[in-house]
Amino acid sequence: MENKVIDESNQGEALLIEDPSHPNGKKLFLESYGCAMNFSDSEIVASILKDKGFSTTQNFFEADVIFVNTCAIREGAEQRVRKRLTEYRKAKKLKPDLIIGVLGCMAERLKSQFLEQEKLVDIVVGPDAYRSLPELIEIAETGQKAVNVLLSKEETYADIAPVRLGSNGVTAFISITRGCDNMCSFCVVPFTRGRERSRDPQTIVNEATDLFNEGYREVTLLGQNVDSYLWTGGGLKKENVSDEELKNATTFSQLLEKVALIHYDLRVRFSTSHPKDMLDDVLHTIAKYENICNYVHLPVQSGNSRILEMMNRGYTREWYLNRIDAIRRIIPDAGISMDIISGFCSETEEEHKDTLSLMETVKYDFGYMFAYSERPKTLAERKLKDDVPVEVKSRRLAEIVELQLKHSAYRTKQGVGKVHKVLVEGTSKKSKEELFGRNSQSTVVVFPKENYKKGDYVNVLVTNCTGGTLIGTAL
């Protein structure tokens, strides 16, 4: 719980439906890799297949169907998926009728390799085609290969109530947009998830309300860029609608308010924000409602304006720092985290130092840091040269991580001596006599169990800390 630099928790774990209603039906083994959006998609997949009689298993040798929900954003995740598919083929030798499928972001790009060249899978399904899974499984059961990687301009799965997988019963994800229009030069998401479209706000409010009534006490609103959320009745983007339609549209700040008003005991988080679209209206909405967490994940990627331009990020170093200043001004105690890529194409040593100096200016609470890896189909892969040596990328990344660990410890220490409102998420991994949860800034807090339980809000006086965890006692 203490390492808040790179969080790959649950990567590749078997995701389990808590209360399978068809225990004697076919068994599904489902793994998910990558971002929170992928895990949210896995819950949609589980819901679709649960309605067809599937239950889940955590032993893939017991499964009738194995699905891997994949990530193509970074090379490491792709390598892990390939390794797992090789392991699943061993299970297929013991059980020839076993169906193996790849879902999600890797599907379209690698469908021919997986199906024809390497013969690793029977089914390949893109992120907009999950409704077709039951039919595709039936095709695969006849011995044929089954594929649907078509992207959609309309699909949001708004009518599907996701099955909560591996849930703690307290926190849940809600997808509010799908796809992305930003076209950052390093990013493959627009090619794997398609154009951005927003989901009907009423379906989001309904889902959050149902979760609260089921006992959940925190929801995280998800999108590749939540700040550009816009609902005009069709989920269309701003360039497609008239000024009159925009006046009556639901923006992200308005959606945040709608969800916050469901109940004051329902905490609201969101991810991910884009600096070019993070306007003050969202920050004022956060400041207005105590149950909207004082936490903003604001990826920077680089602290140098030339590199940001090459990345096609749509903002400069100065614009980004202006947004940080706005967050600090409007939400003084906000926790702020980031994404950073080290060693992007043509990055010089001075430009790397610009990233370090920006980190020193902001002093993030925590972050997600990676060395640049070229992804197929991206603008960077087509137009730019990946010319920073691997050893230089690694050394720069190590410097970034080391500095962030220092800043995480600094920010965590600032919480000592204060009272924090903590939402209990479960029992501490280190002691059954302690509970853990997070405060509004998303920092983990650990305290003695006493008579408190999962889902409670507890005021905790923090008396000590480690590099990334607050330690205290309940008041």
BANUBA-182509 format. One line per field, with one value per residue (C-alpha): x negated, y, z; residue in three letters. Coordinates in nm, 2 decimals. Layout:
BEGIN
c1 <- (X  ...)
c2 <- (Y  ...)
c3 <- (Z  ...)
code <- (ALA  ...)
***
This chain:
BEGIN
c1 <- (0.00  -0.30  -0.44  -0.24  -0.47  -0.35  -0.04  0.01  0.24  0.47  0.28  0.37  0.56  0.86  1.17  1.45  1.82  1.91  2.24  2.27  2.64  2.57  2.33  2.39  2.35  2.03  1.73  1.55  1.19  1.14  0.82  0.77  0.46  0.40  0.60  0.92  1.11  1.01  1.13  1.45  1.49  1.43  1.73  1.95  1.82  1.91  2.25  2.32  2.20  2.37  2.70  2.61  2.55  2.18  2.02  1.66  1.37  1.02  0.87  0.83  0.80  1.17  1.28  1.49  1.39  1.08  1.08  0.79  0.89  0.58  0.39  0.19  0.08  -0.26  -0.48  -0.52  -0.15  -0.15  -0.44  -0.26  0.05  -0.15  -0.31  0.03  0.18  -0.11  -0.02  0.35  0.26  0.13  0.47  0.63  0.41  0.58  0.92  0.96  1.30  1.16  1.23  0.95  1.02  0.85  1.06  0.99  0.72  0.48  0.76  0.77  0.40  0.29  0.59  0.41  0.10  0.31  0.55  0.35  -0.02  -0.07  0.26  0.30  0.67  1.01  1.19  1.07  1.31  1.26  1.38  1.70  1.81  1.87  2.25  2.16  1.96  2.24  2.27  1.89  1.86  2.12  1.92  1.59  1.75  1.80  1.43  1.43  1.24  1.46  1.37  1.54  1.31  1.54  1.53  1.85  1.93  2.24  2.16  2.14  2.30  2.51  2.80  2.58  2.55  2.19  2.12  1.88  1.57  1.34  1.52  1.46  1.83  1.73  1.57  1.67  1.59  1.85  1.75  1.88  1.71  1.55  1.28  1.06  1.02  0.70  0.45  0.15  -0.14  -0.25  0.09  0.27  0.61  0.78  0.70  0.80  1.10  1.22  1.38  1.49  1.85  2.03  2.28  2.63  2.60  2.92  2.78  2.47  2.68  2.90  2.59  2.44  2.77  2.80  2.45  2.52  2.84  2.64  2.40  2.12  1.99  1.75  1.77  1.49  1.61  1.39  1.29  0.98  1.05  1.33  1.31  1.43  1.75  2.05  2.40  2.63  2.88  2.66  2.32  2.17  1.87  1.88  1.79  2.10  2.36  2.51  2.46  2.82  2.76  2.45  2.65  2.87  2.58  2.45  2.09  1.85  1.88  2.26  2.24  2.01  2.27  2.55  2.36  2.26  2.62  2.73  2.62  2.37  2.23  2.14  1.79  1.71  1.37  1.28  1.00  0.84  0.83  0.66  0.47  0.59  0.96  0.93  1.12  1.21  1.57  1.48  1.25  1.52  1.76  1.51  1.47  1.85  1.92  1.75  1.82  1.63  1.28  1.01  0.79  0.70  0.50  0.35  0.10  -0.18  -0.39  -0.68  -0.80  -0.93  -0.71  -0.89  -0.84  -0.48  -0.43  -0.59  -0.36  -0.06  0.06  0.22  0.07  -0.27  -0.46  -0.33  0.03  -0.01  -0.16  0.13  0.37  0.17  0.19  0.57  0.61  0.40  0.60  0.95  0.89  0.60  0.56  0.60  0.39  0.24  0.09  -0.05  -0.17  -0.52  -0.70  -1.08  -1.29  -1.04  -1.17  -1.46  -1.44  -1.76  -1.92  -1.82  -1.46  -1.47  -1.58  -1.28  -1.06  -1.25  -1.23  -0.85  -0.82  -1.01  -0.77  -0.45  -0.57  -0.31  -0.15  -0.21  -0.24  -0.27  -0.60  -0.72  -1.00  -0.87  -0.80  -0.69  -0.34  -0.23  0.00  -0.07  -0.19  -0.52  -0.58  -0.50  -0.67  -0.92  -1.25  -1.27  -1.63  -1.69  -1.89  -1.72  -1.99  -1.93  -1.56  -1.60  -1.84  -1.61  -1.31  -1.51  -1.58  -1.21  -1.10  -1.36  -1.24  -0.88  -0.94  -1.09  -0.79  -0.54  -0.71  -0.70  -0.33  -0.24  -0.43  -0.21  0.09  -0.06  0.11  0.43  0.77  0.87  1.21  1.14  1.36  1.28  1.21  1.09  0.85  0.48  0.26  0.01  0.24  0.59  0.63  0.60  0.82  0.72  0.90  0.83  0.88  1.02  0.67  0.65  0.37  0.40  0.47  0.42  0.57  0.67  0.98  1.18  1.55  1.53  1.60  1.57  1.78  1.77  1.65  1.41  1.23  0.87  0.61  0.28  -0.02  -0.28  -0.35  -0.57  -0.67  -0.32  -0.09  0.07  0.10  0.33  0.62  0.99  1.15)
c2 <- (0.00  0.23  0.24  0.51  0.56  0.29  0.10  -0.22  -0.38  -0.65  -0.67  -1.01  -1.14  -1.36  -1.14  -1.31  -1.25  -1.22  -1.42  -1.62  -1.70  -1.99  -2.21  -2.51  -2.32  -2.27  -2.13  -1.81  -1.72  -1.35  -1.16  -0.78  -0.59  -0.21  0.09  0.13  0.15  -0.20  -0.33  -0.14  -0.31  -0.65  -0.59  -0.52  -0.84  -1.04  -0.89  -0.99  -1.34  -1.38  -1.32  -1.62  -1.86  -1.81  -1.80  -1.73  -1.93  -1.84  -2.16  -2.15  -2.53  -2.54  -2.29  -2.35  -2.00  -1.79  -1.42  -1.18  -0.82  -0.65  -0.33  -0.19  0.13  0.00  -0.27  -0.44  -0.52  -0.66  -0.89  -1.02  -1.10  -1.30  -1.50  -1.58  -1.69  -1.94  -2.08  -2.11  -2.31  -2.58  -2.60  -2.64  -2.94  -3.10  -2.97  -2.94  -2.78  -2.48  -2.15  -1.88  -1.52  -1.18  -0.87  -0.50  -0.27  -0.53  -0.71  -0.51  -0.46  -0.82  -1.02  -1.18  -1.27  -1.42  -1.61  -1.72  -1.69  -1.78  -1.97  -1.86  -1.78  -1.87  -1.54  -1.18  -0.90  -0.52  -0.29  -0.18  -0.54  -0.70  -0.74  -1.00  -1.22  -1.49  -1.53  -1.54  -1.81  -2.02  -1.98  -2.07  -2.38  -2.51  -2.50  -2.17  -1.86  -1.57  -1.20  -0.87  -0.57  -0.30  0.03  0.23  0.60  0.53  0.23  0.33  0.02  0.27  0.01  -0.26  -0.28  -0.40  -0.70  -0.58  -0.81  -0.87  -0.59  -0.47  -0.37  -0.01  0.14  0.11  0.25  0.41  0.48  0.81  0.84  0.59  0.66  0.96  1.24  1.40  1.21  1.25  1.13  0.86  0.71  0.43  0.47  0.66  0.37  0.09  0.26  0.49  0.84  0.99  0.97  1.07  0.87  0.99  1.16  1.01  0.65  0.75  0.90  0.59  0.36  0.56  0.56  0.19  0.14  0.36  0.17  -0.16  -0.03  0.12  0.45  0.57  0.59  0.69  0.84  0.71  0.84  0.89  1.26  1.32  1.70  1.69  1.50  1.66  1.53  1.70  1.42  1.22  1.22  1.43  1.65  2.03  2.08  1.88  2.08  2.43  2.71  2.66  2.29  2.37  2.59  2.30  2.04  1.86  1.94  1.74  1.99  1.96  1.58  1.59  1.79  1.55  1.26  1.44  1.53  1.16  1.14  1.32  0.98  0.89  0.99  1.09  1.07  1.10  1.01  1.11  1.49  1.65  1.98  2.15  2.09  2.13  2.45  2.63  2.53  2.17  2.29  2.52  2.22  2.01  2.29  2.32  1.96  1.79  1.45  1.52  1.42  1.69  1.50  1.56  1.33  1.57  1.39  1.62  1.36  1.61  1.94  2.08  2.27  2.15  1.79  1.86  2.00  1.69  1.48  1.68  1.75  2.08  2.28  2.43  2.40  2.74  2.64  2.33  2.52  2.77  2.48  2.36  2.72  2.72  2.38  2.51  2.84  2.69  2.36  2.45  2.10  1.91  1.60  1.60  1.31  1.28  1.07  1.12  0.96  0.96  0.95  1.06  1.10  1.35  1.44  1.61  1.61  1.97  1.88  1.59  1.84  2.06  1.76  1.73  2.10  2.10  1.81  2.02  2.31  2.10  1.83  1.57  1.34  1.04  0.95  0.69  0.70  0.50  0.50  0.57  0.27  0.31  0.19  0.08  0.31  0.62  0.94  0.91  0.56  0.70  1.04  1.05  0.86  0.67  0.79  0.80  0.50  0.25  0.29  0.67  0.63  0.39  0.63  0.93  0.72  0.62  0.99  1.07  0.79  0.88  1.24  1.14  0.91  1.21  1.42  1.15  1.13  1.51  1.53  1.23  1.38  1.70  1.49  1.41  1.58  1.63  1.46  1.29  1.16  0.80  0.57  0.22  -0.02  -0.33  -0.49  -0.40  -0.65  -0.62  -0.68  -0.82  -0.58  -0.28  -0.13  0.08  0.34  0.66  1.02  1.28  1.33  0.95  0.89  0.55  0.57  0.28  0.27  0.01  -0.18  -0.14  -0.17  -0.01  -0.20  -0.18  0.10  0.32  0.68  0.73  1.04  0.94  1.15  1.08  1.05  0.89  0.80  0.60  0.72  0.68  0.58  0.77  0.60  0.70  0.63  0.68  0.96)
c3 <- (0.00  0.04  -0.31  -0.47  -0.77  -1.01  -0.92  -1.11  -0.85  -0.98  -1.31  -1.45  -1.15  -1.21  -1.17  -0.97  -0.97  -0.61  -0.62  -0.93  -1.00  -1.24  -1.04  -1.27  -1.59  -1.80  -1.63  -1.73  -1.64  -1.69  -1.66  -1.71  -1.78  -1.80  -1.68  -1.48  -1.81  -1.89  -1.55  -1.60  -1.94  -1.78  -1.56  -1.87  -2.02  -1.70  -1.70  -2.06  -2.01  -1.66  -1.84  -2.06  -1.77  -1.71  -1.37  -1.30  -1.17  -1.04  -1.18  -1.56  -1.58  -1.47  -1.73  -2.04  -2.17  -2.10  -2.18  -2.14  -2.15  -2.29  -2.28  -2.58  -2.42  -2.29  -2.42  -2.08  -2.06  -2.41  -2.32  -2.01  -2.22  -2.47  -2.20  -2.04  -2.37  -2.40  -2.06  -2.16  -2.46  -2.22  -2.06  -2.40  -2.47  -2.16  -2.25  -2.63  -2.61  -2.41  -2.58  -2.55  -2.64  -2.64  -2.57  -2.57  -2.69  -2.85  -3.04  -3.37  -3.41  -3.34  -3.46  -3.75  -3.54  -3.26  -3.49  -3.79  -3.73  -3.37  -3.33  -2.97  -2.95  -3.09  -3.04  -3.09  -2.98  -2.97  -2.69  -2.88  -2.97  -2.63  -2.69  -2.97  -2.73  -2.68  -3.05  -3.10  -2.84  -3.02  -3.34  -3.17  -3.02  -3.38  -3.44  -3.64  -3.55  -3.43  -3.48  -3.42  -3.38  -3.53  -3.36  -3.29  -3.28  -3.05  -2.82  -2.45  -2.29  -2.09  -2.06  -1.91  -1.53  -1.48  -1.26  -0.99  -1.02  -0.73  -0.55  -0.20  -0.19  -0.11  -0.42  -0.78  -1.13  -1.36  -1.72  -1.84  -2.18  -2.43  -2.68  -2.73  -2.98  -2.85  -3.08  -2.86  -3.08  -2.84  -2.76  -2.93  -2.76  -3.05  -3.27  -3.03  -2.86  -3.14  -3.13  -2.81  -2.71  -2.39  -2.20  -2.11  -1.77  -1.64  -1.68  -1.49  -1.21  -1.20  -1.19  -0.91  -0.72  -0.75  -0.62  -0.32  -0.24  -0.27  0.00  -0.21  -0.07  -0.34  -0.72  -0.96  -1.29  -1.57  -1.91  -2.12  -2.08  -1.83  -1.87  -2.23  -2.13  -2.30  -2.34  -2.58  -2.63  -2.85  -2.69  -2.97  -2.95  -2.94  -3.31  -3.40  -3.22  -3.24  -2.98  -2.87  -2.81  -2.61  -2.38  -2.28  -2.27  -1.96  -1.90  -1.68  -1.39  -1.41  -1.42  -1.11  -0.93  -1.03  -0.89  -0.57  -0.50  -0.49  -0.12  0.09  0.20  -0.16  -0.23  -0.59  -0.76  -1.13  -1.37  -1.60  -1.65  -1.94  -1.87  -2.18  -2.08  -1.70  -1.65  -1.33  -1.33  -1.24  -0.96  -0.82  -0.82  -0.63  -0.38  -0.34  -0.24  0.06  -0.09  -0.41  -0.33  -0.32  -0.56  -0.92  -1.15  -1.40  -1.64  -1.75  -1.95  -1.99  -1.83  -2.15  -2.40  -2.71  -2.61  -2.52  -2.87  -3.02  -2.81  -2.94  -2.59  -2.67  -2.38  -2.28  -1.96  -1.86  -1.92  -1.71  -1.42  -1.45  -1.40  -1.10  -0.96  -1.01  -0.83  -0.53  -0.52  -0.55  -0.36  -0.12  0.03  -0.30  -0.37  -0.72  -0.91  -1.26  -1.55  -1.69  -1.98  -1.98  -2.29  -2.56  -2.91  -2.93  -2.56  -2.46  -2.11  -2.06  -2.15  -1.90  -1.64  -1.72  -1.62  -1.29  -1.22  -1.29  -1.04  -0.78  -0.84  -0.81  -0.56  -0.66  -0.40  -0.63  -0.99  -1.27  -1.45  -1.75  -2.00  -2.36  -2.57  -2.93  -3.01  -3.35  -3.56  -3.34  -3.50  -3.31  -3.46  -3.81  -3.80  -3.52  -3.45  -3.12  -3.08  -2.70  -2.60  -2.37  -2.10  -2.11  -2.08  -1.78  -1.61  -1.66  -1.53  -1.22  -1.15  -1.19  -0.97  -0.70  -0.70  -0.68  -0.38  -0.21  -0.29  -0.19  0.15  0.18  0.10  0.32  0.62  0.58  0.69  1.03  1.32  1.13  1.14  0.82  0.72  0.60  0.41  0.53  0.23  0.42  0.66  0.64  0.46  0.75  1.04  1.09  1.38  1.16  0.89  0.59  0.37  0.19  0.27  0.03  -0.12  -0.20  0.05  0.23  0.61  0.85  1.20  1.47  1.39  1.72  1.63  1.28  0.96  0.59  0.44  0.75  0.75  1.03  1.16  1.21  1.40  1.22  1.44  1.22  0.86  0.62  0.28  0.14  0.42  0.71  1.05  1.32  1.56  1.53  1.72)
code <- (MET  GLU  ASN  LYS  VAL  ILE  ASP  GLU  SER  ASN  GLN  GLY  GLU  ALA  LEU  LEU  ILE  GLU  ASP  PRO  SER  HIS  PRO  ASN  GLY  LYS  LYS  LEU  PHE  LEU  GLU  SER  TYR  GLY  CYS  ALA  MET  ASN  PHE  SER  ASP  SER  GLU  ILE  VAL  ALA  SER  ILE  LEU  LYS  ASP  LYS  GLY  PHE  SER  THR  THR  GLN  ASN  PHE  PHE  GLU  ALA  ASP  VAL  ILE  PHE  VAL  ASN  THR  CYS  ALA  ILE  ARG  GLU  GLY  ALA  GLU  GLN  ARG  VAL  ARG  LYS  ARG  LEU  THR  GLU  TYR  ARG  LYS  ALA  LYS  LYS  LEU  LYS  PRO  ASP  LEU  ILE  ILE  GLY  VAL  LEU  GLY  CYS  MET  ALA  GLU  ARG  LEU  LYS  SER  GLN  PHE  LEU  GLU  GLN  GLU  LYS  LEU  VAL  ASP  ILE  VAL  VAL  GLY  PRO  ASP  ALA  TYR  ARG  SER  LEU  PRO  GLU  LEU  ILE  GLU  ILE  ALA  GLU  THR  GLY  GLN  LYS  ALA  VAL  ASN  VAL  LEU  LEU  SER  LYS  GLU  GLU  THR  TYR  ALA  ASP  ILE  ALA  PRO  VAL  ARG  LEU  GLY  SER  ASN  GLY  VAL  THR  ALA  PHE  ILE  SER  ILE  THR  ARG  GLY  CYS  ASP  ASN  MET  CYS  SER  PHE  CYS  VAL  VAL  PRO  PHE  THR  ARG  GLY  ARG  GLU  ARG  SER  ARG  ASP  PRO  GLN  THR  ILE  VAL  ASN  GLU  ALA  THR  ASP  LEU  PHE  ASN  GLU  GLY  TYR  ARG  GLU  VAL  THR  LEU  LEU  GLY  GLN  ASN  VAL  ASP  SER  TYR  LEU  TRP  THR  GLY  GLY  GLY  LEU  LYS  LYS  GLU  ASN  VAL  SER  ASP  GLU  GLU  LEU  LYS  ASN  ALA  THR  THR  PHE  SER  GLN  LEU  LEU  GLU  LYS  VAL  ALA  LEU  ILE  HIS  TYR  ASP  LEU  ARG  VAL  ARG  PHE  SER  THR  SER  HIS  PRO  LYS  ASP  MET  LEU  ASP  ASP  VAL  LEU  HIS  THR  ILE  ALA  LYS  TYR  GLU  ASN  ILE  CYS  ASN  TYR  VAL  HIS  LEU  PRO  VAL  GLN  SER  GLY  ASN  SER  ARG  ILE  LEU  GLU  MET  MET  ASN  ARG  GLY  TYR  THR  ARG  GLU  TRP  TYR  LEU  ASN  ARG  ILE  ASP  ALA  ILE  ARG  ARG  ILE  ILE  PRO  ASP  ALA  GLY  ILE  SER  MET  ASP  ILE  ILE  SER  GLY  PHE  CYS  SER  GLU  THR  GLU  GLU  GLU  HIS  LYS  ASP  THR  LEU  SER  LEU  MET  GLU  THR  VAL  LYS  TYR  ASP  PHE  GLY  TYR  MET  PHE  ALA  TYR  SER  GLU  ARG  PRO  LYS  THR  LEU  ALA  GLU  ARG  LYS  LEU  LYS  ASP  ASP  VAL  PRO  VAL  GLU  VAL  LYS  SER  ARG  ARG  LEU  ALA  GLU  ILE  VAL  GLU  LEU  GLN  LEU  LYS  HIS  SER  ALA  TYR  ARG  THR  LYS  GLN  GLY  VAL  GLY  LYS  VAL  HIS  LYS  VAL  LEU  VAL  GLU  GLY  THR  SER  LYS  LYS  SER  LYS  GLU  GLU  LEU  PHE  GLY  ARG  ASN  SER  GLN  SER  THR  VAL  VAL  VAL  PHE  PRO  LYS  GLU  ASN  TYR  LYS  LYS  GLY  ASP  TYR  VAL  ASN  VAL  LEU  VAL  THR  ASN  CYS  THR  GLY  GLY  THR  LEU  ILE  GLY  THR  ALA  LEU)
***
